[in-house]
Structures are given as structure tokens and as C-alpha cells.
Amino acid sequence: MVDLASFIAGPSAAVILSDFGADVIKVEPPTGDLWRHAHHIAPQPQATDPYPWHLTNRNKRGVTLDLKSPSARPVVERLVKWADVLIVNTPHPARKRLQLEYDDLAHLNPRLIYADVTGFGEKGPDADLPGFDITSYWARSGLLSMTRDAGAPPTWPVAGSGDNATAVGLYSAIVTALYRRERTGKGASVTTSLLAQGVWAASVSIQGALADAKFYGLHDRKNPASAALNVYQAADGTWFVLIVTPDKLAAVVKAIGRPELLTDPRFSDPAKLMANRPQLTAILDEVFGAQPMAHWHEVFSSIHVTFGAVRGPQEVIDDPQLQANDIVVPIEGAGGKVASTVSSPIQVHGISKVPARRGPALGEHNEQVLQELGFTPAEVAGLRASGALAPVAKEERKTA
């Protein structure tokens, strides 16, 4: 497959396919994809090694190509003829100028799966607006308005979170089209957008709005919609999410040593409980603040209550569940401190993923790929002389 996309959503969809053995050719401009340098760009975690590049471009072969150069067109056409799948996220106005729309390429390979990811969708007044996951997936979808506490302004979500969710959606579209091609022999154009994926993620609330439902408003930890569905803090400072369903209520109050709460007149019927939510939350704050998280982990686990300790990235990477379930896996050849990477979230029993390998250096596989596509050494030299290609960057050899 050919990955013409930049940044995160499109390349991450290609990574999922590469994890299962797809031969992916990453095509970048001669100056390189800006995501190569994200480890230097605030507010991303700062590091010497380009860890985001390996995350979204592992297992790929890298080619540089100036798509604006007329000399690049024969390379594009041979890549399209070779590929089963092509992923692109170039804005549609630029895509039209570069002749990279589906109708420009489908005649070269009728079996091609053309996968398109946009910020706001293919149609509508804002179809041509640039979009990142923070603007399209989070802000425009409504998610950012809801993932905050009452009285707090919208916050800055974790970079790439909407992109990676969108990548799974694009991967799903691709494999659906591949399945259809197995049955019909025909290629297809498939698409998704950061906006569509964000609305899908927020769909419970969006569907509620469609049904003219009454919203409770933003979460207020001290006066929540339900004290049984809230965030509390243990004695060691650890915050945790607690979800107590009605069938577990008696077991929970008994396990935390407060069985009298079941008969307390302030909470004895639904109306009184609703009116006295702040009081019940304050009682639970005092109870949970008296013991460390290890204690509550044991208590909640013993009665099979749903809970989740809030962990930071440095704690997450030490979670034994990640290693046990191959969520974090070793990566080969990245160098520096990039010894492991996050695997894609899909497992197929009986099919092993390929070992993760570092992302390609800039232009690392130019000659190899072009030779496989049938270009002669003289033709490759001509492409390089025209500026359509770029040499392998020495600094990329060291860091990639």
C-alpha cells in the first residue's frame, strides 16, 4: 500500500495494516513530514529521539517525492498501479491541482482502494477548511464542550487522541472495501473525517440532542448528577473513577464501612437522594480520603465493582496489563531511548503481528522502491536531478 498522508490519522491507519504485514511505502515531500519533528514541538513531550515518527510510521519503507514536480507523475502512476490501497489526506483543492483525486487515479488501477481522510468531510461549507483532531474531532464535534468540569474553560486534549480514533475508523473502511473487492473484484473510494469520528465518539450526547433530551449540564464533582458515578481521591493523592450500579450499592456501602447510608433519611428515596447529592459526596470524600488507593483497589476488586485509578503516562507504561496483552511491544532499530512502542489496538487470534521496526529515514528506500517499480538507474538519476527526489538526510540516518 502507499501512504501519501501526513501527520497522524492517515499514517496511523497504515500502521495498523503494517502491523499485520502489509508492505507500506511512505511518501513524503523532499523536506520530510513535519511529524518527524513533533518531539521538539510543545506541548508534545520533549525528547532527543523522534518517538512520534516511529509510532505512526513503523514498519514502512520511505520514499521522498515532490508531488508538485511534473517529473514525479510517472512515479505516482506506477505506485498507484502497484498498490492495493492508497491513503491520502491532502486538502481537496490541492489534491485537484496535483491530480490525486480518486477519478484521477482509479483508471490506472480499477482494484485500488482509495482511502481519504479529511477534517470536516467531503461536502458542505467547511469541507475545504484545514483541520486537526483538536479542532475537528474535539471542538467541532461537541466533545471538547463536554469533557470538562462545571465552571472550567475548555481544556487542551491529548494530542493525537482524535487522530488515532479516526485511524481505526479509516482502517475499518479500508478492510471493508478490501472484503468487498474479494467478492466483486472492484476497487472503491472510502472516506471518513475527524468531525464524523468525533461526533460518533460523542454520539450518546449528540443523539440526546437530536431527541431533545434534557441535559444535566457539565460534571460538578462536588454536586454530581449521581454520587455513585463520580471521581474521588484516596489518601495517597490518587484520583479514581467509581461506578456503582444499583445492584452493587448495598455491597459497596457495607464494604466501605458505612452500611447506615442505606437507611439515612437524607438518602432514603430518589427525591431526597437527588436533593442531597452534595452531602453524600462529602461523606464519600471523607471515607475515600482516609485510605490509600491500594486499599480501595482491594475493596472494590473483592466485590467486583467497576473503578479505575487515574494514571499518568509514566505510571501507564509500568502497568502489567500492557505487557500481558501486547499493548506495548519492542521496536527494532529505533535507537536512543525508543526501545518500545504502542501496538495498534486490534488483535486477531491465530494471526501474529509483525515485529515492530523503526520508521524510515528520509528517502531511505528511494532507490529500492523505484527499482522495484521498474525505473532504471538513469531514470532515478534524472528524477533526482529534477528535484522530484531528495537525498537521504544524514541526520535522519542517526535519529530514525
Secondary structure per residue as TSV (DSSP state, phi and psi in degrees):
chain	resnum	aa	ss	phi	psi
A	1	M	-	360.0	161.4
A	2	V	E	-117.0	128.9
A	3	D	E	-108.4	101.8
A	4	L	-	-94.9	0.7
A	5	A	-	-82.4	163.3
A	6	S	-	-123.0	168.3
A	7	F	S	61.3	-115.4
A	8	I	S	-123.5	-55.3
A	9	A	H	-59.6	-54.1
A	10	G	H	-63.2	-52.4
A	11	P	H	-57.4	-34.9
A	12	S	H	-69.8	-33.5
A	13	A	H	-63.0	-39.8
A	14	A	H	-66.2	-34.0
A	15	V	H	-62.5	-40.9
A	16	I	H	-59.4	-44.7
A	17	L	H	-65.0	-38.4
A	18	S	H	-66.4	-32.6
A	19	D	H	-59.8	-28.3
A	20	F	T	-100.1	16.3
A	21	G	T	103.1	2.0
A	22	A	-	-64.8	140.3
A	23	D	-	-84.9	106.9
A	24	V	E	-109.4	127.3
A	25	I	E	-103.4	115.7
A	26	K	E	-88.1	121.1
A	27	V	E	-106.1	122.0
A	28	E	E	-122.0	159.7
A	29	P	-	-67.6	159.9
A	30	P	T	-55.8	-25.9
A	31	T	T	-83.0	-10.1
A	32	G	-	93.0	155.6
A	33	D	-	-69.1	134.1
A	34	L	G	-60.0	-23.5
A	35	W	G	-66.9	-17.0
A	36	R	G	-58.6	-26.6
A	37	H	G	-108.7	12.8
A	38	A	G	-64.4	-22.6
A	39	H	G	-70.9	-5.0
A	40	H	G	-107.9	-5.2
A	41	I	S	-102.9	116.1
A	42	A	T	-66.0	145.4
A	43	P	T	-94.3	21.2
A	44	Q	S	-64.3	148.2
A	45	P	-	-55.1	131.0
A	46	Q	-	-83.6	136.1
A	47	A	-	-154.1	158.5
A	48	T	S	-73.1	-35.8
A	49	D	S	-96.6	145.6
A	50	P	-	-78.8	65.8
A	51	Y	H	-60.2	-35.4
A	52	P	H	-66.5	-32.3
A	53	W	H	-64.1	-44.1
A	54	H	H	-66.9	-34.2
A	55	L	H	-62.4	-44.4
A	56	T	H	-99.7	-3.3
A	57	N	H	-136.4	18.1
A	58	R	T	-63.0	156.3
A	59	N	T	68.6	5.1
A	60	K	E	-101.1	156.9
A	61	R	E	-98.1	141.8
A	62	G	E	-110.5	133.4
A	63	V	E	-130.3	139.9
A	64	T	E	-100.8	139.4
A	65	L	-	-157.4	125.1
A	66	D	-	-86.2	100.2
A	67	L	T	-66.6	-15.7
A	68	K	T	-80.2	-15.5
A	69	S	S	-80.9	130.3
A	70	P	G	-57.8	-28.3
A	71	S	G	-66.9	-19.3
A	72	A	G	-79.7	-17.1
A	73	R	H	-59.4	-44.2
A	74	P	H	-60.1	-32.7
A	75	V	H	-68.3	-45.4
A	76	V	H	-57.5	-45.0
A	77	E	H	-65.4	-39.2
A	78	R	H	-71.4	-34.4
A	79	L	H	-62.7	-42.8
A	80	V	H	-64.1	-41.7
A	81	K	H	-65.1	-32.3
A	82	W	H	-76.9	-32.5
A	83	A	-	-81.0	148.5
A	84	D	S	-85.9	-35.7
A	85	V	E	-134.9	140.1
A	86	L	E	-127.6	128.3
A	87	I	E	-110.4	132.1
A	88	V	E	-142.1	142.0
A	89	N	-	-133.7	16.0
A	90	T	-	-59.0	134.4
A	91	P	-	-52.8	143.6
A	92	H	H	-59.7	-37.5
A	93	P	H	-59.7	-43.9
A	94	A	H	-69.1	-35.1
A	95	R	H	-63.0	-38.5
A	96	K	H	-64.5	-42.9
A	97	R	H	-63.9	-34.4
A	98	L	T	-85.2	-2.6
A	99	Q	T	57.4	50.9
A	100	L	-	-117.2	13.0
A	101	E	S	-72.2	162.8
A	102	Y	H	-56.1	-43.5
A	103	D	H	-67.6	-21.4
A	104	D	H	-76.4	-21.7
A	105	L	H	-117.3	-26.2
A	106	A	G	-59.7	-33.6
A	107	H	G	-67.2	-21.0
A	108	L	G	-75.5	-26.8
A	109	N	-	-153.9	91.0
A	110	P	T	-61.3	-16.4
A	111	R	T	-93.6	3.9
A	112	L	-	-68.2	135.2
A	113	I	E	-97.9	111.1
A	114	Y	E	-99.0	111.8
A	115	A	E	-108.7	120.4
A	116	D	E	-118.3	127.3
A	117	V	E	-122.9	130.2
A	118	T	E	-124.6	172.9
A	119	G	S	-78.8	-46.5
A	120	F	S	-126.2	12.3
A	121	G	-	99.8	167.9
A	122	E	S	-81.1	-21.3
A	123	K	S	-122.7	176.1
A	124	G	S	95.6	168.6
A	125	P	T	-64.2	-24.3
A	126	D	T	-110.9	19.4
A	127	A	T	-59.6	-31.5
A	128	D	T	-95.8	3.6
A	129	L	S	-69.8	142.6
A	130	P	-	-69.5	147.2
A	131	G	-	-145.9	137.7
A	132	F	-	-111.8	169.4
A	133	D	I	-61.9	-32.1
A	134	I	I	-66.8	-37.2
A	135	T	I	-86.1	-42.5
A	136	S	I	-88.4	-53.1
A	137	Y	I	-71.9	-46.3
A	138	W	I	-87.4	-59.1
A	139	A	I	-71.9	-52.2
A	140	R	I	-69.2	-29.5
A	141	S	T	-77.4	-15.1
A	142	G	S	100.3	-15.2
A	143	L	H	-58.7	-44.0
A	144	L	H	-67.0	-27.9
A	145	S	H	-72.5	-22.4
A	146	M	H	-103.0	-20.9
A	147	T	S	-92.8	62.2
A	148	R	S	-159.4	164.8
A	149	D	B	-88.1	158.1
A	150	A	T	-56.8	134.7
A	151	G	T	87.0	-9.8
A	152	A	-	-97.5	145.0
A	153	P	-	-73.9	164.4
A	154	P	-	-57.1	141.8
A	155	T	-	-103.2	-178.7
A	156	W	-	-99.9	112.4
A	157	P	-	-72.2	169.4
A	158	V	-	-66.1	126.8
A	159	A	T	-59.2	137.2
A	160	G	T	84.9	-8.8
A	161	S	H	-65.3	-44.1
A	162	G	H	-71.8	-34.9
A	163	D	H	-61.1	-44.8
A	164	N	H	-71.1	-34.1
A	165	A	H	-64.2	-40.7
A	166	T	H	-65.8	-35.5
A	167	A	H	-60.2	-40.3
A	168	V	H	-64.7	-38.9
A	169	G	H	-64.3	-41.6
A	170	L	H	-67.4	-40.8
A	171	Y	H	-57.2	-43.6
A	172	S	H	-61.8	-40.6
A	173	A	H	-63.7	-40.5
A	174	I	H	-63.8	-48.8
A	175	V	H	-69.7	-30.1
A	176	T	H	-63.7	-42.3
A	177	A	H	-68.2	-36.4
A	178	L	H	-64.9	-39.2
A	179	Y	H	-63.6	-43.3
A	180	R	H	-62.2	-39.5
A	181	R	H	-64.1	-35.0
A	182	E	H	-62.1	-30.3
A	183	R	H	-89.1	-30.0
A	184	T	H	-115.9	-19.7
A	185	G	-	80.8	1.3
A	186	K	-	-103.2	140.9
A	187	G	-	-75.1	-176.2
A	188	A	E	-162.3	159.3
A	189	S	E	-105.2	123.0
A	190	V	E	-122.2	153.6
A	191	T	E	-152.4	156.9
A	192	T	E	-151.7	172.4
A	193	S	E	-137.2	157.7
A	194	L	H	-59.8	-38.2
A	195	L	H	-64.0	-47.7
A	196	A	H	-60.7	-41.1
A	197	Q	H	-69.3	-36.4
A	198	G	H	-65.8	-42.5
A	199	V	H	-64.7	-37.4
A	200	W	H	-62.7	-42.3
A	201	A	H	-63.5	-33.7
A	202	A	T	-96.1	15.9
A	203	S	H	-64.7	-28.2
A	204	V	H	-60.4	-45.8
A	205	S	H	-73.6	-39.4
A	206	I	H	-65.1	-40.6
A	207	Q	H	-64.3	-36.2
A	208	G	H	-60.7	-42.9
A	209	A	H	-63.5	-38.8
A	210	L	H	-62.4	-30.7
A	211	A	T	-94.0	10.6
A	212	D	T	56.9	39.2
A	213	A	-	-72.8	158.4
A	214	K	-	-89.5	121.4
A	215	F	-	-91.1	145.5
A	216	Y	-	-78.6	-13.4
A	217	G	-	94.0	-179.9
A	218	L	S	-66.8	151.6
A	219	H	B	-62.9	132.4
A	220	D	-	-122.4	108.2
A	221	R	T	-59.6	-34.4
A	222	K	T	-84.8	-15.7
A	223	N	S	-139.7	67.0
A	224	P	-	-76.4	165.5
A	225	A	S	-59.3	-31.7
A	226	S	-	-150.0	128.3
A	227	A	T	-66.2	-18.2
A	228	A	T	-83.1	-9.2
A	229	L	E	-127.1	85.3
A	230	N	E	-153.5	176.8
A	231	V	E	-112.2	129.9
A	232	Y	E	-128.5	166.4
A	233	Q	E	-122.3	129.9
A	234	A	-	-81.3	172.7
A	235	A	T	-63.5	-27.3
A	236	D	T	-87.2	8.6
A	237	G	S	92.4	-5.1
A	238	T	-	-75.2	126.9
A	239	W	E	-85.4	147.1
A	240	F	E	-144.7	150.0
A	241	V	E	-92.5	131.7
A	242	L	E	-121.2	131.1
A	243	I	E	-126.4	106.5
A	244	V	-	-109.5	109.0
A	245	T	-	-78.5	156.7
A	246	P	G	-53.6	-35.3
A	247	D	G	-71.9	-13.1
A	248	K	G	-104.5	-3.4
A	249	L	H	-59.3	-47.4
A	250	A	H	-63.4	-41.7
A	251	A	H	-64.2	-37.6
A	252	V	H	-69.4	-50.7
A	253	V	H	-63.3	-31.9
A	254	K	H	-69.8	-42.4
A	255	A	H	-67.6	-31.6
A	256	I	T	-88.0	2.5
A	257	G	T	82.6	20.8
A	258	R	-	-130.3	57.3
A	259	P	G	-64.3	-21.5
A	260	E	G	-66.1	-15.7
A	261	L	G	-62.5	-25.2
A	262	L	G	-67.4	-28.4
A	263	T	T	-110.8	1.7
A	264	D	-	-59.5	126.3
A	265	P	G	-60.6	-23.4
A	266	R	G	-69.9	-21.3
A	267	F	G	-125.9	19.5
A	268	S	S	-79.6	-17.3
A	269	D	S	-142.2	163.7
A	270	P	H	-56.6	-39.7
A	271	A	H	-65.3	-44.9
A	272	K	H	-68.2	-39.0
A	273	L	H	-61.8	-40.2
A	274	M	H	-64.6	-39.8
A	275	A	H	-72.4	-24.0
A	276	N	T	-114.7	28.6
A	277	R	H	-59.0	-42.5
A	278	P	H	-60.6	-37.5
A	279	Q	H	-66.7	-42.5
A	280	L	H	-66.6	-40.1
A	281	T	H	-61.8	-40.6
A	282	A	H	-64.0	-38.7
A	283	I	H	-63.3	-46.1
A	284	L	H	-66.5	-35.7
A	285	D	H	-57.2	-43.9
A	286	E	H	-66.5	-42.0
A	287	V	H	-64.0	-52.2
A	288	F	H	-70.4	-26.6
A	289	G	T	-76.5	-2.3
A	290	A	T	-93.0	-11.3
A	291	Q	S	-135.7	151.0
A	292	P	-	-72.9	169.2
A	293	M	H	-62.4	-34.1
A	294	A	H	-59.0	-38.4
A	295	H	H	-64.7	-47.5
A	296	W	H	-69.8	-31.4
A	297	H	H	-58.5	-45.1
A	298	E	H	-67.0	-42.2
A	299	V	H	-63.6	-51.9
A	300	F	H	-66.5	-38.0
A	301	S	H	-64.5	-36.9
A	302	S	H	-67.4	-24.4
A	303	I	T	-113.4	11.6
A	304	H	T	57.2	48.0
A	305	V	-	-97.6	141.5
A	306	T	E	-76.9	125.5
A	307	F	E	-152.8	164.6
A	308	G	E	-154.6	118.0
A	309	A	E	-69.9	138.7
A	310	V	-	-82.4	115.3
A	311	R	-	-111.7	146.4
A	312	G	-	-88.9	166.5
A	313	P	H	-53.7	-40.1
A	314	Q	H	-68.2	-27.7
A	315	E	H	-80.4	-36.8
A	316	V	H	-59.5	-42.0
A	317	I	T	-68.6	-15.4
A	318	D	T	-96.6	2.4
A	319	D	-	-69.4	121.1
A	320	P	H	-62.4	-20.8
A	321	Q	H	-64.3	-29.6
A	322	L	H	-68.1	-44.5
A	323	Q	H	-71.6	-40.2
A	324	A	H	-62.8	-28.7
A	325	N	T	-111.9	16.6
A	326	D	T	54.0	37.4
A	327	I	S	-78.7	-36.7
A	328	V	E	-113.5	131.2
A	329	V	E	-132.7	158.8
A	330	P	E	-65.9	151.1
A	331	I	E	-124.4	134.4
A	332	E	E	-91.0	133.4
A	333	G	S	81.5	2.4
A	334	A	-	-69.8	-32.5
A	335	G	-	78.2	175.7
A	336	G	T	58.7	-136.6
A	337	K	T	-99.4	7.7
A	338	V	-	-89.1	79.5
A	339	A	-	-95.3	-17.7
A	340	S	E	-136.8	163.2
A	341	T	E	-145.9	166.6
A	342	V	E	-87.6	122.5
A	343	S	-	-75.4	159.8
A	344	S	-	-66.5	154.0
A	345	P	S	-84.0	17.1
A	346	I	-	-115.8	131.2
A	347	Q	-	-122.8	136.9
A	348	V	B	-118.6	110.6
A	349	H	T	-61.3	132.0
A	350	G	T	93.8	-9.1
A	351	I	B	-122.8	116.8
A	352	S	-	-86.1	142.2
A	353	K	-	-74.4	155.1
A	354	V	-	-74.9	151.5
A	355	P	-	-59.6	136.2
A	356	A	E	-69.0	132.4
A	357	R	E	-120.9	151.5
A	358	R	-	-54.9	158.0
A	359	G	-	-68.9	157.3
A	360	P	-	-73.5	148.7
A	361	A	-	-70.0	161.1
A	362	L	T	-62.1	115.7
A	363	G	T	71.2	17.6
A	364	E	T	-58.2	-36.4
A	365	H	T	-111.0	22.5
A	366	N	H	-51.8	-59.0
A	367	E	H	-63.4	-42.7
A	368	Q	H	-61.0	-49.2
A	369	V	H	-68.2	-44.4
A	370	L	H	-63.8	-36.1
A	371	Q	H	-64.0	-42.9
A	372	E	H	-63.7	-29.9
A	373	L	T	-81.0	-5.1
A	374	G	T	99.7	9.0
A	375	F	-	-78.7	138.0
A	376	T	-	-80.7	162.2
A	377	P	H	-54.5	-38.9
A	378	A	H	-65.2	-40.0
A	379	E	H	-67.0	-38.6
A	380	V	H	-63.4	-43.0
A	381	A	H	-61.3	-37.9
A	382	G	H	-65.2	-40.8
A	383	L	H	-62.2	-40.0
A	384	R	H	-68.2	-41.5
A	385	A	H	-64.6	-32.3
A	386	S	H	-76.0	-12.5
A	387	G	T	90.2	0.6
A	388	A	S	-69.0	-27.7
A	389	L	S	-111.5	173.2
A	390	A	-	-139.0	151.8
A	391	P	-	-69.6	160.5
A	392	V	-	-66.4	126.9
A	393	A	-	-77.3	130.3
A	394	K	H	-62.3	-38.7
A	395	E	H	-66.1	-30.4
A	396	E	H	-70.4	-33.3
A	397	R	H	-60.2	-34.8
A	398	K	H	-77.5	-35.5
A	399	T	H	-104.3	-19.0
A	400	A	-	-87.6	360.0
